[in-house]
Amino acid sequence: MTSNDQLLSQYIKSEAVDSNKSTDDSFINLKVRDYNVTFYKVKRTKPLNKLMQVHCDRNGLDIRVTFFLFDGIRIKNDYTPDYLEMENDDDIDVMASQMGC
């Protein structure tokens, strides 16, 4: 085997490893902050409504009066991490809506 063949085979192997790595990128870790910090692992392409519902259920919050913010943007039920361009370990803030007099 010539040195060019060896280099080519190494290149092909590294490409195969890189393509497998992309399946690991389908999930993202997010921090949800209210009075404490909770970590969630979610799929990048799945809507965030399940994360919001689970967080409210675990912490005894009413989802009808709770809203979630990412970089100042209110997260709607159909928004996905990809749509919001979220990265690993990004923060989501939890707020309770209040009615004033």
Biopython code that builds the backbone (N, CA, C, O; Angstrom):
import numpy as np
from Bio.PDB.StructureBuilder import StructureBuilder

atoms = [
    (1, "MET", "N", (0.847, -1.167, 0.000)),
    (1, "MET", "CA", (0.000, 0.000, 0.000)),
    (1, "MET", "C", (0.896, 1.234, 0.000)),
    (1, "MET", "O", (1.830, 1.337, 0.795)),
    (2, "THR", "N", (0.605, 2.150, -0.883)),
    (2, "THR", "CA", (1.408, 3.364, -0.966)),
    (2, "THR", "C", (0.983, 4.353, 0.110)),
    (2, "THR", "O", (-0.067, 4.205, 0.735)),
    (3, "SER", "N", (1.809, 5.347, 0.310)),
    (3, "SER", "CA", (1.499, 6.339, 1.337)),
    (3, "SER", "C", (0.224, 7.118, 0.995)),
    (3, "SER", "O", (-0.512, 7.523, 1.894)),
    (4, "ASN", "N", (-0.037, 7.326, -0.285)),
    (4, "ASN", "CA", (-1.277, 8.007, -0.682)),
    (4, "ASN", "C", (-2.500, 7.177, -0.333)),
    (4, "ASN", "O", (-3.516, 7.719, 0.101)),
    (5, "ASP", "N", (-2.411, 5.849, -0.521)),
    (5, "ASP", "CA", (-3.513, 4.968, -0.176)),
    (5, "ASP", "C", (-3.758, 4.979, 1.328)),
    (5, "ASP", "O", (-4.907, 4.962, 1.769)),
    (6, "GLN", "N", (-2.682, 5.006, 2.120)),
    (6, "GLN", "CA", (-2.828, 5.052, 3.576)),
    (6, "GLN", "C", (-3.499, 6.359, 4.003)),
    (6, "GLN", "O", (-4.387, 6.357, 4.856)),
    (7, "LEU", "N", (-3.077, 7.454, 3.416)),
    (7, "LEU", "CA", (-3.689, 8.739, 3.760)),
    (7, "LEU", "C", (-5.160, 8.768, 3.359)),
    (7, "LEU", "O", (-6.003, 9.281, 4.094)),
    (8, "LEU", "N", (-5.458, 8.214, 2.194)),
    (8, "LEU", "CA", (-6.840, 8.187, 1.741)),
    (8, "LEU", "C", (-7.699, 7.336, 2.669)),
    (8, "LEU", "O", (-8.821, 7.727, 2.993)),
    (9, "SER", "N", (-7.200, 6.186, 3.102)),
    (9, "SER", "CA", (-7.985, 5.329, 3.990)),
    (9, "SER", "C", (-8.188, 6.006, 5.344)),
    (9, "SER", "O", (-9.252, 5.853, 5.944)),
    (10, "GLN", "N", (-7.201, 6.747, 5.841)),
    (10, "GLN", "CA", (-7.368, 7.472, 7.099)),
    (10, "GLN", "C", (-8.413, 8.572, 6.939)),
    (10, "GLN", "O", (-9.221, 8.804, 7.839)),
    (11, "TYR", "N", (-8.394, 9.235, 5.812)),
    (11, "TYR", "CA", (-9.350, 10.299, 5.559)),
    (11, "TYR", "C", (-10.774, 9.750, 5.530)),
    (11, "TYR", "O", (-11.679, 10.348, 6.113)),
    (12, "ILE", "N", (-10.976, 8.637, 4.869)),
    (12, "ILE", "CA", (-12.303, 8.029, 4.776)),
    (12, "ILE", "C", (-12.778, 7.590, 6.155)),
    (12, "ILE", "O", (-13.951, 7.766, 6.484)),
    (13, "LYS", "N", (-11.900, 7.029, 6.958)),
    (13, "LYS", "CA", (-12.297, 6.606, 8.303)),
    (13, "LYS", "C", (-12.712, 7.802, 9.142)),
    (13, "LYS", "O", (-13.699, 7.723, 9.874)),
    (14, "SER", "N", (-11.990, 8.898, 9.054)),
    (14, "SER", "CA", (-12.339, 10.058, 9.859)),
    (14, "SER", "C", (-13.674, 10.647, 9.400)),
    (14, "SER", "O", (-14.433, 11.159, 10.223)),
    (15, "GLU", "N", (-13.969, 10.585, 8.115)),
    (15, "GLU", "CA", (-15.246, 11.070, 7.630)),
    (15, "GLU", "C", (-16.392, 10.213, 8.171)),
    (15, "GLU", "O", (-17.442, 10.742, 8.538)),
    (16, "ALA", "N", (-16.196, 8.906, 8.222)),
    (16, "ALA", "CA", (-17.232, 8.021, 8.735)),
    (16, "ALA", "C", (-17.493, 8.307, 10.211)),
    (16, "ALA", "O", (-18.646, 8.289, 10.642)),
    (17, "VAL", "N", (-16.471, 8.564, 10.975)),
    (17, "VAL", "CA", (-16.633, 8.872, 12.393)),
    (17, "VAL", "C", (-17.374, 10.189, 12.555)),
    (17, "VAL", "O", (-18.247, 10.306, 13.416)),
    (18, "ASP", "N", (-17.039, 11.176, 11.742)),
    (18, "ASP", "CA", (-17.704, 12.467, 11.821)),
    (18, "ASP", "C", (-19.186, 12.361, 11.490)),
    (18, "ASP", "O", (-19.997, 13.040, 12.120)),
    (19, "SER", "N", (-19.563, 11.543, 10.537)),
    (19, "SER", "CA", (-20.972, 11.420, 10.187)),
    (19, "SER", "C", (-21.754, 10.752, 11.309)),
    (19, "SER", "O", (-22.924, 11.080, 11.503)),
    (20, "ASN", "N", (-21.159, 9.834, 12.049)),
    (20, "ASN", "CA", (-21.828, 9.225, 13.190)),
    (20, "ASN", "C", (-22.001, 10.236, 14.319)),
    (20, "ASN", "O", (-22.963, 10.154, 15.082)),
    (21, "LYS", "N", (-21.098, 11.165, 14.427)),
    (21, "LYS", "CA", (-21.161, 12.168, 15.477)),
    (21, "LYS", "C", (-22.399, 13.040, 15.315)),
    (21, "LYS", "O", (-22.923, 13.545, 16.308)),
    (22, "SER", "N", (-22.867, 13.225, 14.117)),
    (22, "SER", "CA", (-24.017, 14.099, 13.884)),
    (22, "SER", "C", (-25.279, 13.587, 14.567)),
    (22, "SER", "O", (-26.163, 14.385, 14.879)),
    (23, "THR", "N", (-25.392, 12.278, 14.809)),
    (23, "THR", "CA", (-26.561, 11.765, 15.514)),
    (23, "THR", "C", (-26.542, 12.212, 16.966)),
    (23, "THR", "O", (-27.605, 12.374, 17.565)),
    (24, "ASP", "N", (-25.358, 12.416, 17.556)),
    (24, "ASP", "CA", (-25.276, 12.919, 18.915)),
    (24, "ASP", "C", (-25.735, 14.365, 18.995)),
    (24, "ASP", "O", (-26.167, 14.819, 20.055)),
    (25, "ASP", "N", (-25.647, 15.087, 17.901)),
    (25, "ASP", "CA", (-26.039, 16.490, 17.874)),
    (25, "ASP", "C", (-27.540, 16.682, 17.783)),
    (25, "ASP", "O", (-28.004, 17.822, 17.770)),
    (26, "SER", "N", (-28.318, 15.606, 17.718)),
    (26, "SER", "CA", (-29.762, 15.756, 17.619)),
    (26, "SER", "C", (-30.385, 16.121, 18.962)),
    (26, "SER", "O", (-31.550, 16.515, 19.009)),
    (27, "PHE", "N", (-29.631, 15.999, 20.058)),
    (27, "PHE", "CA", (-30.120, 16.371, 21.388)),
    (27, "PHE", "C", (-29.369, 17.584, 21.895)),
    (27, "PHE", "O", (-28.234, 17.843, 21.497)),
    (28, "ILE", "N", (-30.021, 18.326, 22.782)),
    (28, "ILE", "CA", (-29.423, 19.518, 23.363)),
    (28, "ILE", "C", (-29.781, 19.551, 24.855)),
    (28, "ILE", "O", (-30.892, 19.186, 25.241)),
    (29, "ASN", "N", (-28.840, 19.986, 25.680)),
    (29, "ASN", "CA", (-29.087, 20.153, 27.107)),
    (29, "ASN", "C", (-29.468, 21.600, 27.367)),
    (29, "ASN", "O", (-28.768, 22.521, 26.946)),
    (30, "LEU", "N", (-30.593, 21.799, 28.070)),
    (30, "LEU", "CA", (-31.080, 23.140, 28.370)),
    (30, "LEU", "C", (-31.250, 23.301, 29.876)),
    (30, "LEU", "O", (-31.587, 22.347, 30.578)),
    (31, "LYS", "N", (-31.012, 24.527, 30.366)),
    (31, "LYS", "CA", (-31.219, 24.850, 31.783)),
    (31, "LYS", "C", (-32.487, 25.683, 31.885)),
    (31, "LYS", "O", (-32.625, 26.714, 31.226)),
    (32, "VAL", "N", (-33.410, 25.223, 32.720)),
    (32, "VAL", "CA", (-34.629, 25.981, 32.972)),
    (32, "VAL", "C", (-34.497, 26.601, 34.351)),
    (32, "VAL", "O", (-34.315, 25.895, 35.343)),
    (33, "ARG", "N", (-34.591, 27.931, 34.414)),
    (33, "ARG", "CA", (-34.372, 28.675, 35.658)),
    (33, "ARG", "C", (-35.671, 29.307, 36.150)),
    (33, "ARG", "O", (-36.291, 30.110, 35.454)),
    (34, "ASP", "N", (-36.068, 28.930, 37.359)),
    (34, "ASP", "CA", (-37.096, 29.665, 38.083)),
    (34, "ASP", "C", (-36.511, 29.944, 39.457)),
    (34, "ASP", "O", (-35.537, 30.692, 39.544)),
    (35, "TYR", "N", (-37.040, 29.396, 40.517)),
    (35, "TYR", "CA", (-36.409, 29.564, 41.825)),
    (35, "TYR", "C", (-35.243, 28.606, 42.014)),
    (35, "TYR", "O", (-34.487, 28.738, 42.976)),
    (36, "ASN", "N", (-35.089, 27.663, 41.130)),
    (36, "ASN", "CA", (-33.921, 26.781, 41.085)),
    (36, "ASN", "C", (-33.579, 26.508, 39.619)),
    (36, "ASN", "O", (-34.234, 27.027, 38.716)),
    (37, "VAL", "N", (-32.563, 25.702, 39.395)),
    (37, "VAL", "CA", (-32.138, 25.370, 38.028)),
    (37, "VAL", "C", (-32.393, 23.889, 37.791)),
    (37, "VAL", "O", (-31.991, 23.042, 38.588)),
    (38, "THR", "N", (-33.067, 23.587, 36.684)),
    (38, "THR", "CA", (-33.345, 22.206, 36.306)),
    (38, "THR", "C", (-32.785, 21.986, 34.909)),
    (38, "THR", "O", (-32.939, 22.841, 34.037)),
    (39, "PHE", "N", (-32.138, 20.849, 34.691)),
    (39, "PHE", "CA", (-31.549, 20.518, 33.396)),
    (39, "PHE", "C", (-32.453, 19.538, 32.663)),
    (39, "PHE", "O", (-32.978, 18.591, 33.249)),
    (40, "TYR", "N", (-32.623, 19.785, 31.371)),
    (40, "TYR", "CA", (-33.409, 18.897, 30.516)),
    (40, "TYR", "C", (-32.617, 18.593, 29.251)),
    (40, "TYR", "O", (-31.895, 19.443, 28.730)),
    (41, "LYS", "N", (-32.769, 17.359, 28.769)),
    (41, "LYS", "CA", (-32.170, 16.948, 27.500)),
    (41, "LYS", "C", (-33.321, 16.743, 26.526)),
    (41, "LYS", "O", (-34.181, 15.885, 26.727)),
    (42, "VAL", "N", (-33.321, 17.550, 25.463)),
    (42, "VAL", "CA", (-34.424, 17.505, 24.501)),
    (42, "VAL", "C", (-33.886, 17.381, 23.084)),
    (42, "VAL", "O", (-32.733, 17.711, 22.808)),
    (43, "LYS", "N", (-34.740, 16.899, 22.198)),
    (43, "LYS", "CA", (-34.380, 16.815, 20.782)),
    (43, "LYS", "C", (-34.470, 18.188, 20.166)),
    (43, "LYS", "O", (-35.376, 18.959, 20.482)),
    (44, "ARG", "N", (-33.534, 18.498, 19.285)),
    (44, "ARG", "CA", (-33.480, 19.814, 18.648)),
    (44, "ARG", "C", (-34.699, 20.106, 17.775)),
    (44, "ARG", "O", (-35.066, 21.265, 17.582)),
    (45, "THR", "N", (-35.326, 19.051, 17.247)),
    (45, "THR", "CA", (-36.418, 19.243, 16.299)),
    (45, "THR", "C", (-37.803, 19.076, 16.918)),
    (45, "THR", "O", (-38.802, 19.210, 16.213)),
    (46, "LYS", "N", (-37.889, 18.789, 18.204)),
    (46, "LYS", "CA", (-39.179, 18.590, 18.866)),
    (46, "LYS", "C", (-39.660, 19.898, 19.489)),
    (46, "LYS", "O", (-38.852, 20.654, 20.028)),
    (47, "PRO", "N", (-40.953, 20.176, 19.425)),
    (47, "PRO", "CA", (-41.479, 21.391, 20.041)),
    (47, "PRO", "C", (-41.222, 21.407, 21.554)),
    (47, "PRO", "O", (-41.184, 20.361, 22.202)),
    (48, "LEU", "N", (-41.049, 22.601, 22.091)),
    (48, "LEU", "CA", (-40.700, 22.757, 23.502)),
    (48, "LEU", "C", (-41.908, 22.700, 24.434)),
    (48, "LEU", "O", (-41.748, 22.877, 25.642)),
    (49, "ASN", "N", (-43.117, 22.457, 23.909)),
    (49, "ASN", "CA", (-44.286, 22.412, 24.778)),
    (49, "ASN", "C", (-44.210, 21.265, 25.785)),
    (49, "ASN", "O", (-44.717, 21.401, 26.898)),
    (50, "LYS", "N", (-43.601, 20.159, 25.427)),
    (50, "LYS", "CA", (-43.476, 19.041, 26.370)),
    (50, "LYS", "C", (-42.540, 19.411, 27.517)),
    (50, "LYS", "O", (-42.832, 19.106, 28.673)),
    (51, "LEU", "N", (-41.425, 20.060, 27.213)),
    (51, "LEU", "CA", (-40.509, 20.514, 28.264)),
    (51, "LEU", "C", (-41.230, 21.462, 29.214)),
    (51, "LEU", "O", (-41.077, 21.350, 30.431)),
    (52, "MET", "N", (-42.002, 22.382, 28.683)),
    (52, "MET", "CA", (-42.713, 23.340, 29.521)),
    (52, "MET", "C", (-43.746, 22.642, 30.399)),
    (52, "MET", "O", (-43.875, 22.970, 31.578)),
    (53, "GLN", "N", (-44.483, 21.681, 29.837)),
    (53, "GLN", "CA", (-45.489, 20.952, 30.606)),
    (53, "GLN", "C", (-44.837, 20.116, 31.704)),
    (53, "GLN", "O", (-45.314, 20.106, 32.839)),
    (54, "VAL", "N", (-43.760, 19.422, 31.380)),
    (54, "VAL", "CA", (-43.063, 18.596, 32.372)),
    (54, "VAL", "C", (-42.507, 19.462, 33.497)),
    (54, "VAL", "O", (-42.598, 19.094, 34.668)),
    (55, "HIS", "N", (-41.933, 20.607, 33.147)),
    (55, "HIS", "CA", (-41.376, 21.487, 34.172)),
    (55, "HIS", "C", (-42.473, 21.988, 35.114)),
    (55, "HIS", "O", (-42.278, 22.023, 36.329)),
    (56, "CYS", "N", (-43.609, 22.372, 34.566)),
    (56, "CYS", "CA", (-44.721, 22.837, 35.396)),
    (56, "CYS", "C", (-45.255, 21.711, 36.286)),
    (56, "CYS", "O", (-45.540, 21.935, 37.462)),
    (57, "ASP", "N", (-45.391, 20.511, 35.734)),
    (57, "ASP", "CA", (-45.876, 19.372, 36.527)),
    (57, "ASP", "C", (-44.932, 19.044, 37.672)),
    (57, "ASP", "O", (-45.384, 18.805, 38.792)),
    (58, "ARG", "N", (-43.632, 19.028, 37.414)),
    (58, "ARG", "CA", (-42.650, 18.681, 38.447)),
    (58, "ARG", "C", (-42.563, 19.717, 39.560)),
    (58, "ARG", "O", (-42.243, 19.379, 40.699)),
    (59, "ASN", "N", (-42.847, 20.975, 39.237)),
    (59, "ASN", "CA", (-42.680, 22.049, 40.211)),
    (59, "ASN", "C", (-43.995, 22.617, 40.723)),
    (59, "ASN", "O", (-44.003, 23.629, 41.424)),
    (60, "GLY", "N", (-45.098, 21.980, 40.383)),
    (60, "GLY", "CA", (-46.402, 22.403, 40.875)),
    (60, "GLY", "C", (-46.836, 23.762, 40.340)),
    (60, "GLY", "O", (-47.507, 24.514, 41.046)),
    (61, "LEU", "N", (-46.469, 24.084, 39.116)),
    (61, "LEU", "CA", (-46.829, 25.362, 38.505)),
    (61, "LEU", "C", (-48.026, 25.178, 37.578)),
    (61, "LEU", "O", (-48.213, 24.110, 36.994)),
    (62, "ASP", "N", (-48.823, 26.213, 37.452)),
    (62, "ASP", "CA", (-49.953, 26.197, 36.520)),
    (62, "ASP", "C", (-49.463, 26.715, 35.170)),
    (62, "ASP", "O", (-49.063, 27.874, 35.057)),
    (63, "ILE", "N", (-49.493, 25.877, 34.166)),
    (63, "ILE", "CA", (-48.953, 26.250, 32.859)),
    (63, "ILE", "C", (-49.757, 27.386, 32.218)),
    (63, "ILE", "O", (-49.246, 28.076, 31.335)),
    (64, "ARG", "N", (-51.010, 27.588, 32.649)),
    (64, "ARG", "CA", (-51.834, 28.650, 32.055)),
    (64, "ARG", "C", (-51.370, 30.044, 32.473)),
    (64, "ARG", "O", (-51.649, 31.020, 31.778)),
    (65, "VAL", "N", (-50.661, 30.147, 33.611)),
    (65, "VAL", "CA", (-50.193, 31.458, 34.079)),
    (65, "VAL", "C", (-48.678, 31.539, 34.122)),
    (65, "VAL", "O", (-48.119, 32.483, 34.680)),
    (66, "THR", "N", (-48.010, 30.551, 33.533)),
    (66, "THR", "CA", (-46.550, 30.504, 33.508)),
    (66, "THR", "C", (-46.082, 30.669, 32.068)),
    (66, "THR", "O", (-46.659, 30.087, 31.150)),
    (67, "PHE", "N", (-45.046, 31.456, 31.880)),
    (67, "PHE", "CA", (-44.478, 31.538, 30.539)),
    (67, "PHE", "C", (-42.966, 31.414, 30.607)),
    (67, "PHE", "O", (-42.346, 31.682, 31.636)),
    (68, "PHE", "N", (-42.390, 31.001, 29.487)),
    (68, "PHE", "CA", (-40.980, 30.675, 29.383)),
    (68, "PHE", "C", (-40.331, 31.635, 28.392)),
    (68, "PHE", "O", (-40.880, 31.912, 27.325)),
    (69, "LEU", "N", (-39.150, 32.138, 28.762)),
    (69, "LEU", "CA", (-38.435, 33.099, 27.921)),
    (69, "LEU", "C", (-37.061, 32.568, 27.554)),
    (69, "LEU", "O", (-36.371, 31.973, 28.382)),
    (70, "PHE", "N", (-36.669, 32.788, 26.305)),
    (70, "PHE", "CA", (-35.313, 32.505, 25.858)),
    (70, "PHE", "C", (-34.790, 33.759, 25.180)),
    (70, "PHE", "O", (-35.343, 34.203, 24.175)),
    (71, "ASP", "N", (-33.736, 34.323, 25.723)),
    (71, "ASP", "CA", (-33.160, 35.581, 25.206)),
    (71, "ASP", "C", (-34.216, 36.673, 25.050)),
    (71, "ASP", "O", (-34.198, 37.434, 24.083)),
    (72, "GLY", "N", (-35.136, 36.739, 26.013)),
    (72, "GLY", "CA", (-36.174, 37.766, 25.985)),
    (72, "GLY", "C", (-37.353, 37.460, 25.090)),
    (72, "GLY", "O", (-38.285, 38.260, 25.008)),
    (73, "ILE", "N", (-37.338, 36.330, 24.422)),
    (73, "ILE", "CA", (-38.422, 35.939, 23.515)),
    (73, "ILE", "C", (-39.307, 34.924, 24.226)),
    (73, "ILE", "O", (-38.816, 33.927, 24.756)),
    (74, "ARG", "N", (-40.610, 35.180, 24.236)),
    (74, "ARG", "CA", (-41.541, 34.233, 24.836)),
    (74, "ARG", "C", (-41.642, 32.994, 23.960)),
    (74, "ARG", "O", (-41.904, 33.092, 22.761)),
    (75, "ILE", "N", (-41.435, 31.832, 24.560)),
    (75, "ILE", "CA", (-41.445, 30.565, 23.822)),
    (75, "ILE", "C", (-42.884, 30.113, 23.612)),
    (75, "ILE", "O", (-43.639, 29.950, 24.570)),
    (76, "LYS", "N", (-43.254, 29.914, 22.360)),
    (76, "LYS", "CA", (-44.581, 29.392, 22.037)),
    (76, "LYS", "C", (-44.506, 27.872, 21.989)),
    (76, "LYS", "O", (-43.426, 27.296, 21.867)),
    (77, "ASN", "N", (-45.669, 27.231, 22.085)),
    (77, "ASN", "CA", (-45.728, 25.768, 22.170)),
    (77, "ASN", "C", (-45.061, 25.057, 21.004)),
    (77, "ASN", "O", (-44.490, 23.983, 21.192)),
    (78, "ASP", "N", (-45.116, 25.620, 19.818)),
    (78, "ASP", "CA", (-44.583, 24.926, 18.640)),
    (78, "ASP", "C", (-43.138, 25.291, 18.318)),
    (78, "ASP", "O", (-42.584, 24.774, 17.348)),
    (79, "TYR", "N", (-42.510, 26.164, 19.103)),
    (79, "TYR", "CA", (-41.111, 26.513, 18.872)),
    (79, "TYR", "C", (-40.211, 25.331, 19.215)),
    (79, "TYR", "O", (-40.455, 24.609, 20.181)),
    (80, "THR", "N", (-39.171, 25.147, 18.414)),
    (80, "THR", "CA", (-38.193, 24.090, 18.662)),
    (80, "THR", "C", (-36.853, 24.736, 18.999)),
    (80, "THR", "O", (-36.651, 25.914, 18.702)),
    (81, "PRO", "N", (-35.926, 23.987, 19.616)),
    (81, "PRO", "CA", (-34.585, 24.534, 19.846)),
    (81, "PRO", "C", (-33.895, 24.973, 18.555)),
    (81, "PRO", "O", (-33.183, 25.977, 18.556)),
    (82, "ASP", "N", (-34.088, 24.249, 17.463)),
    (82, "ASP", "CA", (-33.498, 24.655, 16.186)),
    (82, "ASP", "C", (-34.081, 25.981, 15.701)),
    (82, "ASP", "O", (-33.349, 26.836, 15.203)),
    (83, "TYR", "N", (-35.390, 26.155, 15.845)),
    (83, "TYR", "CA", (-36.037, 27.386, 15.408)),
    (83, "TYR", "C", (-35.490, 28.588, 16.183)),
    (83, "TYR", "O", (-35.282, 29.657, 15.611)),
    (84, "LEU", "N", (-35.260, 28.407, 17.487)),
    (84, "LEU", "CA", (-34.736, 29.483, 18.336)),
    (84, "LEU", "C", (-33.213, 29.570, 18.294)),
    (84, "LEU", "O", (-32.621, 30.426, 18.952)),
    (85, "GLU", "N", (-32.586, 28.699, 17.533)),
    (85, "GLU", "CA", (-31.125, 28.642, 17.401)),
    (85, "GLU", "C", (-30.441, 28.482, 18.757)),
    (85, "GLU", "O", (-29.457, 29.159, 19.055)),
    (86, "MET", "N", (-30.975, 27.582, 19.566)),
    (86, "MET", "CA", (-30.416, 27.312, 20.895)),
    (86, "MET", "C", (-29.147, 26.500, 20.770)),
    (86, "MET", "O", (-28.977, 25.723, 19.831)),
    (87, "GLU", "N", (-28.256, 26.691, 21.733)),
    (87, "GLU", "CA", (-27.019, 25.924, 21.823)),
    (87, "GLU", "C", (-27.030, 25.143, 23.124)),
    (87, "GLU", "O", (-27.874, 25.366, 23.992)),
    (88, "ASN", "N", (-26.090, 24.232, 23.248)),
    (88, "ASN", "CA", (-25.987, 23.416, 24.449)),
    (88, "ASN", "C", (-25.827, 24.301, 25.683)),
    (88, "ASN", "O", (-25.085, 25.282, 25.648)),
    (89, "ASP", "N", (-26.511, 23.963, 26.764)),
    (89, "ASP", "CA", (-26.471, 24.661, 28.061)),
    (89, "ASP", "C", (-27.028, 26.077, 28.018)),
    (89, "ASP", "O", (-26.655, 26.901, 28.854)),
    (90, "ASP", "N", (-27.912, 26.387, 27.068)),
    (90, "ASP", "CA", (-28.592, 27.677, 27.067)),
    (90, "ASP", "C", (-29.618, 27.721, 28.200)),
    (90, "ASP", "O", (-30.082, 26.684, 28.674)),
    (91, "ASP", "N", (-29.965, 28.937, 28.626)),
    (91, "ASP", "CA", (-30.899, 29.140, 29.732)),
    (91, "ASP", "C", (-32.286, 29.507, 29.212)),
    (91, "ASP", "O", (-32.430, 30.276, 28.261)),
    (92, "ILE", "N", (-33.302, 28.938, 29.860)),
    (92, "ILE", "CA", (-34.693, 29.326, 29.655)),
    (92, "ILE", "C", (-35.178, 29.851, 30.994)),
    (92, "ILE", "O", (-35.039, 29.178, 32.015)),
    (93, "ASP", "N", (-35.746, 31.049, 30.996)),
    (93, "ASP", "CA", (-36.256, 31.656, 32.222)),
    (93, "ASP", "C", (-37.749, 31.399, 32.340)),
    (93, "ASP", "O", (-38.476, 31.442, 31.347)),
    (94, "VAL", "N", (-38.206, 31.130, 33.569)),
    (94, "VAL", "CA", (-39.612, 30.873, 33.840)),
    (94, "VAL", "C", (-40.195, 32.057, 34.590)),
    (94, "VAL", "O", (-39.624, 32.512, 35.581)),
    (95, "MET", "N", (-41.324, 32.553, 34.125)),
    (95, "MET", "CA", (-41.999, 33.692, 34.762)),
    (95, "MET", "C", (-43.457, 33.340, 34.991)),
    (95, "MET", "O", (-44.049, 32.543, 34.262)),
    (96, "ALA", "N", (-44.017, 33.952, 36.017)),
    (96, "ALA", "CA", (-45.450, 33.827, 36.274)),
    (96, "ALA", "C", (-46.127, 35.118, 35.856)),
    (96, "ALA", "O", (-45.669, 36.204, 36.211)),
    (97, "SER", "N", (-47.225, 35.010, 35.097)),
    (97, "SER", "CA", (-47.912, 36.240, 34.711)),
    (97, "SER", "C", (-48.699, 36.764, 35.905)),
    (97, "SER", "O", (-49.204, 35.995, 36.722)),
    (98, "GLN", "N", (-48.791, 38.073, 35.989)),
    (98, "GLN", "CA", (-49.493, 38.714, 37.083)),
    (98, "GLN", "C", (-50.441, 39.758, 36.514)),
    (98, "GLN", "O", (-50.132, 40.441, 35.537)),
    (99, "MET", "N", (-51.576, 39.862, 37.135)),
    (99, "MET", "CA", (-52.555, 40.874, 36.740)),
    (99, "MET", "C", (-52.487, 42.008, 37.739)),
    (99, "MET", "O", (-52.496, 41.771, 38.947)),
    (100, "GLY", "N", (-52.418, 43.225, 37.260)),
    (100, "GLY", "CA", (-52.358, 44.387, 38.134)),
    (100, "GLY", "C", (-53.728, 45.013, 38.309)),
    (100, "GLY", "O", (-54.682, 44.685, 37.603)),
    (101, "CYS", "N", (-53.798, 45.910, 39.253)),
    (101, "CYS", "CA", (-55.061, 46.624, 39.507)),
    (101, "CYS", "C", (-55.172, 47.821, 38.615)),
    (101, "CYS", "O", (-56.162, 48.549, 38.679)),
]
sb = StructureBuilder()
sb.init_structure("model")
sb.init_model(0)
sb.init_chain("A")
sb.init_seg("    ")
for serial, (resi, resn, name, xyz) in enumerate(atoms, 1):
    if name == "N":
        sb.init_residue(resn, " ", resi, " ")
    sb.init_atom(name, np.array(xyz, "f"), 0.0, 1.0, " ", f" {name:<3s}", serial, name[0])
structure = sb.get_structure()
